[in-house]
Amino acid sequence: MATKYHVKRNDQVVVIAGSHKGKAGKILEVLPSKNRARVEGVAMIKKHLKKSEKNPQGAITELEGSVHISNLMLQSVFDASKRKKATA
């Protein structure tokens, strides 16, 4: 059975805990097997790519890492809560 989360793809969310606390963005992907989600512009990681026909030099690209679902809150709920006043 699929797990039901309080957020889904394309929702605007705010990170409420962890090293990326206070950052906001849109959910790009939900990873139910790991209870995590990728959020646009949050938890950026560098990925080293091998040389290929498409990319003869190889490259270091920045991609979104994942954030645990429990550390995310919908932007609308966050704006209506006391948390917004605490971080601002």
PyMOL Python script that loads the backbone (N, CA, C, O; Angstrom):
from pymol import cmd

cmd.read_pdbstr("""\
ATOM      1  N   MET A   1       0.839  -1.196   0.000  1.00  0.00           N
ATOM      2  CA  MET A   1       0.000   0.000   0.000  1.00  0.00           C
ATOM      3  C   MET A   1       0.874   1.246   0.000  1.00  0.00           C
ATOM      4  O   MET A   1       1.889   1.297   0.695  1.00  0.00           O
ATOM      5  N   ALA A   2       0.483   2.249  -0.777  1.00  0.00           N
ATOM      6  CA  ALA A   2       1.247   3.493  -0.863  1.00  0.00           C
ATOM      7  C   ALA A   2       1.085   4.319   0.414  1.00  0.00           C
ATOM      8  O   ALA A   2       0.011   4.368   1.013  1.00  0.00           O
ATOM      9  N   THR A   3       2.172   4.958   0.806  1.00  0.00           N
ATOM     10  CA  THR A   3       2.143   5.798   2.000  1.00  0.00           C
ATOM     11  C   THR A   3       1.568   7.161   1.643  1.00  0.00           C
ATOM     12  O   THR A   3       1.858   7.696   0.573  1.00  0.00           O
ATOM     13  N   LYS A   4       0.753   7.728   2.533  1.00  0.00           N
ATOM     14  CA  LYS A   4       0.152   9.044   2.289  1.00  0.00           C
ATOM     15  C   LYS A   4       0.944  10.095   3.059  1.00  0.00           C
ATOM     16  O   LYS A   4       1.190   9.946   4.256  1.00  0.00           O
ATOM     17  N   TYR A   5       1.340  11.157   2.366  1.00  0.00           N
ATOM     18  CA  TYR A   5       2.118  12.235   2.982  1.00  0.00           C
ATOM     19  C   TYR A   5       1.317  13.533   2.997  1.00  0.00           C
ATOM     20  O   TYR A   5       0.337  13.683   2.268  1.00  0.00           O
ATOM     21  N   HIS A   6       1.754  14.471   3.843  1.00  0.00           N
ATOM     22  CA  HIS A   6       1.073  15.763   3.938  1.00  0.00           C
ATOM     23  C   HIS A   6       1.505  16.716   2.820  1.00  0.00           C
ATOM     24  O   HIS A   6       0.971  17.820   2.713  1.00  0.00           O
ATOM     25  N   VAL A   7       2.465  16.303   1.989  1.00  0.00           N
ATOM     26  CA  VAL A   7       2.923  17.119   0.860  1.00  0.00           C
ATOM     27  C   VAL A   7       2.956  16.253  -0.397  1.00  0.00           C
ATOM     28  O   VAL A   7       3.040  15.028  -0.314  1.00  0.00           O
ATOM     29  N   LYS A   8       2.888  16.896  -1.554  1.00  0.00           N
ATOM     30  CA  LYS A   8       2.964  16.172  -2.815  1.00  0.00           C
ATOM     31  C   LYS A   8       3.753  17.013  -3.828  1.00  0.00           C
ATOM     32  O   LYS A   8       4.127  18.152  -3.548  1.00  0.00           O
ATOM     33  N   ARG A   9       3.993  16.440  -4.993  1.00  0.00           N
ATOM     34  CA  ARG A   9       4.763  17.131  -6.016  1.00  0.00           C
ATOM     35  C   ARG A   9       4.105  18.466  -6.390  1.00  0.00           C
ATOM     36  O   ARG A   9       2.880  18.569  -6.445  1.00  0.00           O
ATOM     37  N   ASN A  10       4.932  19.480  -6.646  1.00  0.00           N
ATOM     38  CA  ASN A  10       4.535  20.844  -7.027  1.00  0.00           C
ATOM     39  C   ASN A  10       3.983  21.676  -5.875  1.00  0.00           C
ATOM     40  O   ASN A  10       3.576  22.815  -6.105  1.00  0.00           O
ATOM     41  N   ASP A  11       3.948  21.158  -4.642  1.00  0.00           N
ATOM     42  CA  ASP A  11       3.549  21.963  -3.480  1.00  0.00           C
ATOM     43  C   ASP A  11       4.677  22.921  -3.117  1.00  0.00           C
ATOM     44  O   ASP A  11       5.855  22.585  -3.244  1.00  0.00           O
ATOM     45  N   GLN A  12       4.305  24.130  -2.661  1.00  0.00           N
ATOM     46  CA  GLN A  12       5.288  25.077  -2.122  1.00  0.00           C
ATOM     47  C   GLN A  12       5.489  24.722  -0.657  1.00  0.00           C
ATOM     48  O   GLN A  12       4.522  24.672   0.104  1.00  0.00           O
ATOM     49  N   VAL A  13       6.740  24.473  -0.248  1.00  0.00           N
ATOM     50  CA  VAL A  13       7.021  24.065   1.125  1.00  0.00           C
ATOM     51  C   VAL A  13       8.147  24.891   1.739  1.00  0.00           C
ATOM     52  O   VAL A  13       8.909  25.556   1.038  1.00  0.00           O
ATOM     53  N   VAL A  14       8.231  24.829   3.076  1.00  0.00           N
ATOM     54  CA  VAL A  14       9.305  25.458   3.837  1.00  0.00           C
ATOM     55  C   VAL A  14       9.968  24.362   4.655  1.00  0.00           C
ATOM     56  O   VAL A  14       9.290  23.493   5.203  1.00  0.00           O
ATOM     57  N   VAL A  15      11.310  24.400   4.738  1.00  0.00           N
ATOM     58  CA  VAL A  15      12.039  23.444   5.574  1.00  0.00           C
ATOM     59  C   VAL A  15      12.003  24.002   6.999  1.00  0.00           C
ATOM     60  O   VAL A  15      12.432  25.131   7.235  1.00  0.00           O
ATOM     61  N   ILE A  16      11.489  23.210   7.952  1.00  0.00           N
ATOM     62  CA  ILE A  16      11.298  23.700   9.319  1.00  0.00           C
ATOM     63  C   ILE A  16      12.318  23.150  10.308  1.00  0.00           C
ATOM     64  O   ILE A  16      12.324  23.552  11.471  1.00  0.00           O
ATOM     65  N   ALA A  17      13.191  22.226   9.861  1.00  0.00           N
ATOM     66  CA  ALA A  17      14.197  21.663  10.756  1.00  0.00           C
ATOM     67  C   ALA A  17      15.402  21.198   9.952  1.00  0.00           C
ATOM     68  O   ALA A  17      15.298  20.931   8.755  1.00  0.00           O
ATOM     69  N   GLY A  18      16.539  21.104  10.618  1.00  0.00           N
ATOM     70  CA  GLY A  18      17.750  20.615   9.968  1.00  0.00           C
ATOM     71  C   GLY A  18      18.624  21.735   9.462  1.00  0.00           C
ATOM     72  O   GLY A  18      18.369  22.908   9.735  1.00  0.00           O
ATOM     73  N   SER A  19      19.661  21.369   8.720  1.00  0.00           N
ATOM     74  CA  SER A  19      20.659  22.341   8.270  1.00  0.00           C
ATOM     75  C   SER A  19      20.133  23.302   7.206  1.00  0.00           C
ATOM     76  O   SER A  19      20.774  24.316   6.927  1.00  0.00           O
ATOM     77  N   HIS A  20      18.982  23.005   6.609  1.00  0.00           N
ATOM     78  CA  HIS A  20      18.410  23.876   5.576  1.00  0.00           C
ATOM     79  C   HIS A  20      17.177  24.615   6.084  1.00  0.00           C
ATOM     80  O   HIS A  20      16.358  25.084   5.293  1.00  0.00           O
ATOM     81  N   LYS A  21      17.047  24.717   7.390  1.00  0.00           N
ATOM     82  CA  LYS A  21      15.894  25.353   8.030  1.00  0.00           C
ATOM     83  C   LYS A  21      15.681  26.767   7.487  1.00  0.00           C
ATOM     84  O   LYS A  21      16.625  27.545   7.355  1.00  0.00           O
ATOM     85  N   GLY A  22      14.416  27.084   7.176  1.00  0.00           N
ATOM     86  CA  GLY A  22      14.067  28.419   6.696  1.00  0.00           C
ATOM     87  C   GLY A  22      14.013  28.534   5.185  1.00  0.00           C
ATOM     88  O   GLY A  22      13.400  29.466   4.666  1.00  0.00           O
ATOM     89  N   LYS A  23      14.638  27.613   4.464  1.00  0.00           N
ATOM     90  CA  LYS A  23      14.611  27.672   2.996  1.00  0.00           C
ATOM     91  C   LYS A  23      13.260  27.195   2.487  1.00  0.00           C
ATOM     92  O   LYS A  23      12.608  26.351   3.102  1.00  0.00           O
ATOM     93  N   ALA A  24      12.851  27.755   1.347  1.00  0.00           N
ATOM     94  CA  ALA A  24      11.554  27.394   0.771  1.00  0.00           C
ATOM     95  C   ALA A  24      11.733  27.026  -0.694  1.00  0.00           C
ATOM     96  O   ALA A  24      12.708  27.431  -1.328  1.00  0.00           O
ATOM     97  N   GLY A  25      10.802  26.267  -1.222  1.00  0.00           N
ATOM     98  CA  GLY A  25      10.844  25.897  -2.630  1.00  0.00           C
ATOM     99  C   GLY A  25       9.700  24.977  -2.987  1.00  0.00           C
ATOM    100  O   GLY A  25       8.836  24.676  -2.164  1.00  0.00           O
ATOM    101  N   LYS A  26       9.713  24.534  -4.242  1.00  0.00           N
ATOM    102  CA  LYS A  26       8.668  23.673  -4.772  1.00  0.00           C
ATOM    103  C   LYS A  26       9.170  22.227  -4.749  1.00  0.00           C
ATOM    104  O   LYS A  26      10.339  21.976  -5.041  1.00  0.00           O
ATOM    105  N   ILE A  27       8.309  21.290  -4.409  1.00  0.00           N
ATOM    106  CA  ILE A  27       8.696  19.879  -4.396  1.00  0.00           C
ATOM    107  C   ILE A  27       8.799  19.384  -5.835  1.00  0.00           C
ATOM    108  O   ILE A  27       7.840  19.470  -6.603  1.00  0.00           O
ATOM    109  N   LEU A  28       9.975  18.862  -6.192  1.00  0.00           N
ATOM    110  CA  LEU A  28      10.214  18.331  -7.531  1.00  0.00           C
ATOM    111  C   LEU A  28       9.843  16.854  -7.611  1.00  0.00           C
ATOM    112  O   LEU A  28       9.370  16.375  -8.642  1.00  0.00           O
ATOM    113  N   GLU A  29      10.067  16.132  -6.493  1.00  0.00           N
ATOM    114  CA  GLU A  29       9.887  14.684  -6.505  1.00  0.00           C
ATOM    115  C   GLU A  29       9.739  14.191  -5.073  1.00  0.00           C
ATOM    116  O   GLU A  29      10.397  14.701  -4.166  1.00  0.00           O
ATOM    117  N   VAL A  30       8.877  13.200  -4.867  1.00  0.00           N
ATOM    118  CA  VAL A  30       8.731  12.562  -3.559  1.00  0.00           C
ATOM    119  C   VAL A  30       9.308  11.154  -3.672  1.00  0.00           C
ATOM    120  O   VAL A  30       8.997  10.425  -4.614  1.00  0.00           O
ATOM    121  N   LEU A  31      10.158  10.771  -2.699  1.00  0.00           N
ATOM    122  CA  LEU A  31      10.790   9.453  -2.698  1.00  0.00           C
ATOM    123  C   LEU A  31      10.194   8.628  -1.559  1.00  0.00           C
ATOM    124  O   LEU A  31      10.751   8.610  -0.461  1.00  0.00           O
ATOM    125  N   PRO A  32       9.065   7.938  -1.802  1.00  0.00           N
ATOM    126  CA  PRO A  32       8.357   7.239  -0.729  1.00  0.00           C
ATOM    127  C   PRO A  32       9.165   6.115  -0.085  1.00  0.00           C
ATOM    128  O   PRO A  32       8.978   5.827   1.098  1.00  0.00           O
ATOM    129  N   SER A  33      10.054   5.479  -0.834  1.00  0.00           N
ATOM    130  CA  SER A  33      10.834   4.374  -0.269  1.00  0.00           C
ATOM    131  C   SER A  33      11.779   4.853   0.834  1.00  0.00           C
ATOM    132  O   SER A  33      12.122   4.090   1.736  1.00  0.00           O
ATOM    133  N   LYS A  34      12.199   6.122   0.758  1.00  0.00           N
ATOM    134  CA  LYS A  34      13.123   6.678   1.752  1.00  0.00           C
ATOM    135  C   LYS A  34      12.465   7.715   2.661  1.00  0.00           C
ATOM    136  O   LYS A  34      13.135   8.277   3.528  1.00  0.00           O
ATOM    137  N   ASN A  35      11.173   7.981   2.484  1.00  0.00           N
ATOM    138  CA  ASN A  35      10.454   9.029   3.232  1.00  0.00           C
ATOM    139  C   ASN A  35      11.105  10.395   3.053  1.00  0.00           C
ATOM    140  O   ASN A  35      11.214  11.168   4.005  1.00  0.00           O
ATOM    141  N   ARG A  36      11.535  10.687   1.834  1.00  0.00           N
ATOM    142  CA  ARG A  36      12.228  11.944   1.563  1.00  0.00           C
ATOM    143  C   ARG A  36      11.633  12.621   0.330  1.00  0.00           C
ATOM    144  O   ARG A  36      10.872  12.010  -0.421  1.00  0.00           O
ATOM    145  N   ALA A  37      11.991  13.892   0.132  1.00  0.00           N
ATOM    146  CA  ALA A  37      11.522  14.636  -1.037  1.00  0.00           C
ATOM    147  C   ALA A  37      12.635  15.543  -1.538  1.00  0.00           C
ATOM    148  O   ALA A  37      13.470  16.001  -0.758  1.00  0.00           O
ATOM    149  N   ARG A  38      12.645  15.800  -2.841  1.00  0.00           N
ATOM    150  CA  ARG A  38      13.594  16.761  -3.425  1.00  0.00           C
ATOM    151  C   ARG A  38      12.866  18.092  -3.535  1.00  0.00           C
ATOM    152  O   ARG A  38      11.769  18.165  -4.090  1.00  0.00           O
ATOM    153  N   VAL A  39      13.486  19.153  -3.001  1.00  0.00           N
ATOM    154  CA  VAL A  39      12.888  20.486  -3.019  1.00  0.00           C
ATOM    155  C   VAL A  39      13.788  21.401  -3.844  1.00  0.00           C
ATOM    156  O   VAL A  39      15.006  21.418  -3.662  1.00  0.00           O
ATOM    157  N   GLU A  40      13.179  22.161  -4.751  1.00  0.00           N
ATOM    158  CA  GLU A  40      13.900  23.046  -5.654  1.00  0.00           C
ATOM    159  C   GLU A  40      14.791  24.029  -4.890  1.00  0.00           C
ATOM    160  O   GLU A  40      14.303  24.795  -4.059  1.00  0.00           O
ATOM    161  N   GLY A  41      16.081  24.005  -5.170  1.00  0.00           N
ATOM    162  CA  GLY A  41      17.020  24.956  -4.571  1.00  0.00           C
ATOM    163  C   GLY A  41      17.431  24.658  -3.140  1.00  0.00           C
ATOM    164  O   GLY A  41      18.119  25.472  -2.524  1.00  0.00           O
ATOM    165  N   VAL A  42      17.030  23.512  -2.588  1.00  0.00           N
ATOM    166  CA  VAL A  42      17.355  23.160  -1.202  1.00  0.00           C
ATOM    167  C   VAL A  42      18.243  21.915  -1.197  1.00  0.00           C
ATOM    168  O   VAL A  42      18.044  21.012  -2.009  1.00  0.00           O
ATOM    169  N   ALA A  43      19.217  21.862  -0.291  1.00  0.00           N
ATOM    170  CA  ALA A  43      20.114  20.701  -0.115  1.00  0.00           C
ATOM    171  C   ALA A  43      20.883  20.391  -1.394  1.00  0.00           C
ATOM    172  O   ALA A  43      20.925  19.243  -1.836  1.00  0.00           O
ATOM    173  N   MET A  44      21.491  21.415  -1.986  1.00  0.00           N
ATOM    174  CA  MET A  44      22.229  21.228  -3.240  1.00  0.00           C
ATOM    175  C   MET A  44      23.474  20.371  -3.003  1.00  0.00           C
ATOM    176  O   MET A  44      24.207  20.564  -2.034  1.00  0.00           O
ATOM    177  N   ILE A  45      23.695  19.409  -3.924  1.00  0.00           N
ATOM    178  CA  ILE A  45      24.879  18.558  -3.868  1.00  0.00           C
ATOM    179  C   ILE A  45      25.603  18.647  -5.204  1.00  0.00           C
ATOM    180  O   ILE A  45      24.989  18.945  -6.229  1.00  0.00           O
ATOM    181  N   LYS A  46      26.901  18.392  -5.194  1.00  0.00           N
ATOM    182  CA  LYS A  46      27.671  18.390  -6.437  1.00  0.00           C
ATOM    183  C   LYS A  46      27.836  16.954  -6.912  1.00  0.00           C
ATOM    184  O   LYS A  46      28.204  16.072  -6.137  1.00  0.00           O
ATOM    185  N   LYS A  47      27.559  16.727  -8.203  1.00  0.00           N
ATOM    186  CA  LYS A  47      27.682  15.391  -8.772  1.00  0.00           C
ATOM    187  C   LYS A  47      28.735  15.445  -9.872  1.00  0.00           C
ATOM    188  O   LYS A  47      28.664  16.288 -10.767  1.00  0.00           O
ATOM    189  N   HIS A  48      29.705  14.549  -9.805  1.00  0.00           N
ATOM    190  CA  HIS A  48      30.765  14.487 -10.803  1.00  0.00           C
ATOM    191  C   HIS A  48      30.336  13.559 -11.925  1.00  0.00           C
ATOM    192  O   HIS A  48      30.011  12.397 -11.681  1.00  0.00           O
ATOM    193  N   LEU A  49      30.334  14.066 -13.163  1.00  0.00           N
ATOM    194  CA  LEU A  49      29.904  13.279 -14.309  1.00  0.00           C
ATOM    195  C   LEU A  49      31.113  12.845 -15.135  1.00  0.00           C
ATOM    196  O   LEU A  49      32.041  13.625 -15.351  1.00  0.00           O
ATOM    197  N   LYS A  50      31.095  11.593 -15.592  1.00  0.00           N
ATOM    198  CA  LYS A  50      32.168  11.058 -16.426  1.00  0.00           C
ATOM    199  C   LYS A  50      32.166  11.715 -17.792  1.00  0.00           C
ATOM    200  O   LYS A  50      31.166  12.297 -18.213  1.00  0.00           O
ATOM    201  N   LYS A  51      33.302  11.618 -18.486  1.00  0.00           N
ATOM    202  CA  LYS A  51      33.357  12.085 -19.866  1.00  0.00           C
ATOM    203  C   LYS A  51      32.423  11.207 -20.708  1.00  0.00           C
ATOM    204  O   LYS A  51      32.332   9.997 -20.500  1.00  0.00           O
ATOM    205  N   SER A  52      31.736  11.839 -21.657  1.00  0.00           N
ATOM    206  CA  SER A  52      30.847  11.086 -22.542  1.00  0.00           C
ATOM    207  C   SER A  52      30.791  11.802 -23.885  1.00  0.00           C
ATOM    208  O   SER A  52      31.369  12.876 -24.053  1.00  0.00           O
ATOM    209  N   GLU A  53      30.101  11.206 -24.822  1.00  0.00           N
ATOM    210  CA  GLU A  53      29.957  11.847 -26.129  1.00  0.00           C
ATOM    211  C   GLU A  53      29.251  13.184 -25.999  1.00  0.00           C
ATOM    212  O   GLU A  53      29.620  14.164 -26.646  1.00  0.00           O
ATOM    213  N   LYS A  54      28.241  13.210 -25.163  1.00  0.00           N
ATOM    214  CA  LYS A  54      27.451  14.432 -24.950  1.00  0.00           C
ATOM    215  C   LYS A  54      28.275  15.485 -24.208  1.00  0.00           C
ATOM    216  O   LYS A  54      28.132  16.684 -24.446  1.00  0.00           O
ATOM    217  N   ASN A  55      29.136  15.019 -23.309  1.00  0.00           N
ATOM    218  CA  ASN A  55      29.918  15.922 -22.472  1.00  0.00           C
ATOM    219  C   ASN A  55      31.386  15.485 -22.499  1.00  0.00           C
ATOM    220  O   ASN A  55      31.831  14.806 -21.575  1.00  0.00           O
ATOM    221  N   PRO A  56      32.158  15.861 -23.547  1.00  0.00           N
ATOM    222  CA  PRO A  56      33.512  15.342 -23.714  1.00  0.00           C
ATOM    223  C   PRO A  56      34.491  15.723 -22.592  1.00  0.00           C
ATOM    224  O   PRO A  56      35.472  15.013 -22.371  1.00  0.00           O
ATOM    225  N   GLN A  57      34.245  16.805 -21.898  1.00  0.00           N
ATOM    226  CA  GLN A  57      35.139  17.238 -20.831  1.00  0.00           C
ATOM    227  C   GLN A  57      34.817  16.597 -19.485  1.00  0.00           C
ATOM    228  O   GLN A  57      35.651  16.598 -18.580  1.00  0.00           O
ATOM    229  N   GLY A  58      33.604  16.047 -19.350  1.00  0.00           N
ATOM    230  CA  GLY A  58      33.136  15.642 -18.029  1.00  0.00           C
ATOM    231  C   GLY A  58      32.655  16.920 -17.348  1.00  0.00           C
ATOM    232  O   GLY A  58      32.847  18.008 -17.891  1.00  0.00           O
ATOM    233  N   ALA A  59      32.042  16.818 -16.186  1.00  0.00           N
ATOM    234  CA  ALA A  59      31.536  18.030 -15.538  1.00  0.00           C
ATOM    235  C   ALA A  59      31.233  17.773 -14.074  1.00  0.00           C
ATOM    236  O   ALA A  59      31.134  16.632 -13.622  1.00  0.00           O
ATOM    237  N   ILE A  60      31.089  18.872 -13.351  1.00  0.00           N
ATOM    238  CA  ILE A  60      30.605  18.813 -11.971  1.00  0.00           C
ATOM    239  C   ILE A  60      29.317  19.617 -11.964  1.00  0.00           C
ATOM    240  O   ILE A  60      29.341  20.837 -12.126  1.00  0.00           O
ATOM    241  N   THR A  61      28.182  18.931 -11.775  1.00  0.00           N
ATOM    242  CA  THR A  61      26.886  19.604 -11.804  1.00  0.00           C
ATOM    243  C   THR A  61      26.305  19.693 -10.395  1.00  0.00           C
ATOM    244  O   THR A  61      26.612  18.873  -9.530  1.00  0.00           O
ATOM    245  N   GLU A  62      25.473  20.689 -10.186  1.00  0.00           N
ATOM    246  CA  GLU A  62      24.791  20.829  -8.895  1.00  0.00           C
ATOM    247  C   GLU A  62      23.366  20.333  -9.037  1.00  0.00           C
ATOM    248  O   GLU A  62      22.629  20.782  -9.914  1.00  0.00           O
ATOM    249  N   LEU A  63      22.976  19.400  -8.169  1.00  0.00           N
ATOM    250  CA  LEU A  63      21.635  18.829  -8.173  1.00  0.00           C
ATOM    251  C   LEU A  63      21.019  18.975  -6.792  1.00  0.00           C
ATOM    252  O   LEU A  63      21.726  19.177  -5.805  1.00  0.00           O
ATOM    253  N   GLU A  64      19.696  18.871  -6.727  1.00  0.00           N
ATOM    254  CA  GLU A  64      19.012  18.911  -5.444  1.00  0.00           C
ATOM    255  C   GLU A  64      19.175  17.570  -4.737  1.00  0.00           C
ATOM    256  O   GLU A  64      18.937  16.517  -5.329  1.00  0.00           O
ATOM    257  N   GLY A  65      19.578  17.610  -3.481  1.00  0.00           N
ATOM    258  CA  GLY A  65      19.590  16.414  -2.646  1.00  0.00           C
ATOM    259  C   GLY A  65      18.192  16.246  -2.081  1.00  0.00           C
ATOM    260  O   GLY A  65      17.274  16.960  -2.485  1.00  0.00           O
ATOM    261  N   SER A  66      18.014  15.318  -1.154  1.00  0.00           N
ATOM    262  CA  SER A  66      16.684  15.111  -0.599  1.00  0.00           C
ATOM    263  C   SER A  66      16.618  15.572   0.855  1.00  0.00           C
ATOM    264  O   SER A  66      17.629  15.622   1.555  1.00  0.00           O
ATOM    265  N   VAL A  67      15.406  15.907   1.289  1.00  0.00           N
ATOM    266  CA  VAL A  67      15.132  16.352   2.651  1.00  0.00           C
ATOM    267  C   VAL A  67      14.060  15.417   3.210  1.00  0.00           C
ATOM    268  O   VAL A  67      13.142  15.029   2.488  1.00  0.00           O
ATOM    269  N   HIS A  68      14.168  15.058   4.477  1.00  0.00           N
ATOM    270  CA  HIS A  68      13.183  14.154   5.068  1.00  0.00           C
ATOM    271  C   HIS A  68      11.812  14.842   5.102  1.00  0.00           C
ATOM    272  O   HIS A  68      11.708  16.031   5.401  1.00  0.00           O
ATOM    273  N   ILE A  69      10.773  14.073   4.791  1.00  0.00           N
ATOM    274  CA  ILE A  69       9.397  14.595   4.714  1.00  0.00           C
ATOM    275  C   ILE A  69       8.981  15.285   6.018  1.00  0.00           C
ATOM    276  O   ILE A  69       8.257  16.281   5.991  1.00  0.00           O
ATOM    277  N   SER A  70       9.439  14.753   7.162  1.00  0.00           N
ATOM    278  CA  SER A  70       9.032  15.319   8.451  1.00  0.00           C
ATOM    279  C   SER A  70       9.597  16.725   8.675  1.00  0.00           C
ATOM    280  O   SER A  70       9.110  17.450   9.543  1.00  0.00           O
ATOM    281  N   ASN A  71      10.606  17.115   7.912  1.00  0.00           N
ATOM    282  CA  ASN A  71      11.199  18.447   8.040  1.00  0.00           C
ATOM    283  C   ASN A  71      10.564  19.467   7.099  1.00  0.00           C
ATOM    284  O   ASN A  71      11.057  20.590   6.991  1.00  0.00           O
ATOM    285  N   LEU A  72       9.489  19.100   6.424  1.00  0.00           N
ATOM    286  CA  LEU A  72       8.821  19.993   5.476  1.00  0.00           C
ATOM    287  C   LEU A  72       7.444  20.387   5.969  1.00  0.00           C
ATOM    288  O   LEU A  72       6.752  19.593   6.607  1.00  0.00           O
ATOM    289  N   MET A  73       7.044  21.628   5.670  1.00  0.00           N
ATOM    290  CA  MET A  73       5.709  22.122   6.008  1.00  0.00           C
ATOM    291  C   MET A  73       5.197  22.925   4.818  1.00  0.00           C
ATOM    292  O   MET A  73       5.955  23.666   4.191  1.00  0.00           O
ATOM    293  N   LEU A  74       3.924  22.780   4.512  1.00  0.00           N
ATOM    294  CA  LEU A  74       3.328  23.555   3.422  1.00  0.00           C
ATOM    295  C   LEU A  74       3.504  25.049   3.680  1.00  0.00           C
ATOM    296  O   LEU A  74       3.375  25.502   4.817  1.00  0.00           O
ATOM    297  N   GLN A  75       3.797  25.811   2.636  1.00  0.00           N
ATOM    298  CA  GLN A  75       4.017  27.259   2.763  1.00  0.00           C
ATOM    299  C   GLN A  75       2.785  27.949   3.348  1.00  0.00           C
ATOM    300  O   GLN A  75       2.922  28.833   4.194  1.00  0.00           O
ATOM    301  N   SER A  76       1.584  27.559   2.911  1.00  0.00           N
ATOM    302  CA  SER A  76       0.353  28.193   3.393  1.00  0.00           C
ATOM    303  C   SER A  76       0.157  27.966   4.891  1.00  0.00           C
ATOM    304  O   SER A  76      -0.255  28.878   5.607  1.00  0.00           O
ATOM    305  N   VAL A  77       0.450  26.757   5.367  1.00  0.00           N
ATOM    306  CA  VAL A  77       0.323  26.443   6.787  1.00  0.00           C
ATOM    307  C   VAL A  77       1.393  27.206   7.575  1.00  0.00           C
ATOM    308  O   VAL A  77       1.122  27.726   8.658  1.00  0.00           O
ATOM    309  N   PHE A  78       2.611  27.268   7.023  1.00  0.00           N
ATOM    310  CA  PHE A  78       3.726  27.968   7.667  1.00  0.00           C
ATOM    311  C   PHE A  78       3.409  29.462   7.835  1.00  0.00           C
ATOM    312  O   PHE A  78       3.667  30.043   8.889  1.00  0.00           O
ATOM    313  N   ASP A  79       2.847  30.072   6.787  1.00  0.00           N
ATOM    314  CA  ASP A  79       2.520  31.506   6.839  1.00  0.00           C
ATOM    315  C   ASP A  79       1.450  31.802   7.885  1.00  0.00           C
ATOM    316  O   ASP A  79       1.436  32.885   8.469  1.00  0.00           O
ATOM    317  N   ALA A  80       0.555  30.848   8.125  1.00  0.00           N
ATOM    318  CA  ALA A  80      -0.525  31.044   9.080  1.00  0.00           C
ATOM    319  C   ALA A  80      -0.104  30.691  10.516  1.00  0.00           C
ATOM    320  O   ALA A  80      -0.850  30.949  11.460  1.00  0.00           O
ATOM    321  N   SER A  81       1.084  30.104  10.680  1.00  0.00           N
ATOM    322  CA  SER A  81       1.506  29.627  12.002  1.00  0.00           C
ATOM    323  C   SER A  81       2.379  30.638  12.740  1.00  0.00           C
ATOM    324  O   SER A  81       2.762  31.670  12.188  1.00  0.00           O
ATOM    325  N   LYS A  82       2.686  30.321  13.994  1.00  0.00           N
ATOM    326  CA  LYS A  82       3.558  31.160  14.806  1.00  0.00           C
ATOM    327  C   LYS A  82       5.011  31.046  14.365  1.00  0.00           C
ATOM    328  O   LYS A  82       5.815  31.935  14.644  1.00  0.00           O
ATOM    329  N   ARG A  83       5.351  29.964  13.682  1.00  0.00           N
ATOM    330  CA  ARG A  83       6.746  29.715  13.263  1.00  0.00           C
ATOM    331  C   ARG A  83       7.280  30.850  12.411  1.00  0.00           C
ATOM    332  O   ARG A  83       8.455  31.200  12.526  1.00  0.00           O
ATOM    333  N   LYS A  84       6.442  31.439  11.550  1.00  0.00           N
ATOM    334  CA  LYS A  84       6.896  32.491  10.667  1.00  0.00           C
ATOM    335  C   LYS A  84       7.427  33.669  11.461  1.00  0.00           C
ATOM    336  O   LYS A  84       8.457  34.240  11.103  1.00  0.00           O
ATOM    337  N   LYS A  85       6.742  34.042  12.533  1.00  0.00           N
ATOM    338  CA  LYS A  85       7.176  35.168  13.348  1.00  0.00           C
ATOM    339  C   LYS A  85       8.483  34.848  14.097  1.00  0.00           C
ATOM    340  O   LYS A  85       9.291  35.740  14.356  1.00  0.00           O
ATOM    341  N   ALA A  86       8.675  33.573  14.437  1.00  0.00           N
ATOM    342  CA  ALA A  86       9.868  33.160  15.183  1.00  0.00           C
ATOM    343  C   ALA A  86      11.123  33.256  14.326  1.00  0.00           C
ATOM    344  O   ALA A  86      12.170  33.679  14.815  1.00  0.00           O
ATOM    345  N   THR A  87      11.035  32.868  13.041  1.00  0.00           N
ATOM    346  CA  THR A  87      12.224  32.868  12.180  1.00  0.00           C
ATOM    347  C   THR A  87      12.481  34.235  11.545  1.00  0.00           C
ATOM    348  O   THR A  87      13.617  34.526  11.172  1.00  0.00           O
ATOM    349  N   ALA A  88      11.474  35.066  11.414  1.00  0.00           N
ATOM    350  CA  ALA A  88      11.649  36.364  10.737  1.00  0.00           C
ATOM    351  C   ALA A  88      12.251  37.414  11.638  1.00  0.00           C
ATOM    352  O   ALA A  88      12.457  38.550  11.210  1.00  0.00           O
TER     353      ALA A  88
END
""", "prot")
cmd.dss("prot")
cmd.show_as("cartoon", "prot")
cmd.util.cbc("prot")
cmd.orient("prot")
